[in-house]
Amino acid sequence: MRNKLNRLCASWLLVFGVLALVGCADKTDEPRVIETSTVTDVDGNVYKTVKIGDQWWMAENLSVTHFNDGSALDFFALNDADTLWANATNPSYTVINDSLFGYLYNFNVVENAKNIAPEGWHVPTDEDWKILEKEIGMSEDESNALGWRGTNEAEKLTVKYSRGWPEGSALFGTDEYGFQAKPAGCRLFNGETNYQSNLTFWWSASTNGNEAWYRYIDANQTRIFRQHTYKGYGMSIRCVKNS
């Protein structure tokens, strides 16, 4: 009788053990819960926003044409002479891909005291970007490094399955955090434009002498690039909420 009871107890323990393991596996495999909201700019454009760690980020690139006081930015079309963009000294923007992925701005827009970000938000500093990168898995040392850093952090920020990016690229977006990175391109400081839909650049609000810090994702990389460059580039802007 005792042996039968022992076998019965052992059987139940095995069942409970399997159920416990299944429960743990199910919990581990649960998709990340992404907290979202919206924010509206001075032009009335509504942007999706997402909470990543303790930060709220826009989940779309900025597409505003005025500062918060209503003053307009200068606009340069793609068919304008490259020299016009290259010689622009005022806060300026340009549009490629029919503004599908937002507008591209020179750094004069970022550093202007009139503020291009929606009320209560700001253009992220280099440190804001580092906080984001560490939240999604990058180490402290990597976040402070230059050039390509990390392992697959770019994929975590890129739209799922890299939709809109070149077919067959190394980048395979998981969009684990709802950041929705898309290939917005860039306009060089000399006015030339990238039309390949294979990269995206974002300004930070931080400077290094006469240059400014930025972030860059490329279709042929799974990592995130950090560097500083000429302020005459046209790059996208993602805003982060004031803490």
Secondary structure, DSSP 8 states (H G I E B T S, - for coil): -HHHHHHHHHHHHHHHHHHHHHHHHHHHTS-----EEEEE-TT--EEEEEEETTEEEESS-----B-TTS-B-EE--TTS-HHHHHT--S-EEE--GGGTT--EE-HHHHH-TT--S-TTEE---HHHHHHHHHHTT--HHHHHSSEEESSSHHHHHB-GGGTTS-TT-S-----TTS--B---B-B-TTS-B--SS-EEEEEEEEEETTEEEEEEEETT-SSEEEEEEETT-BBB---EE--
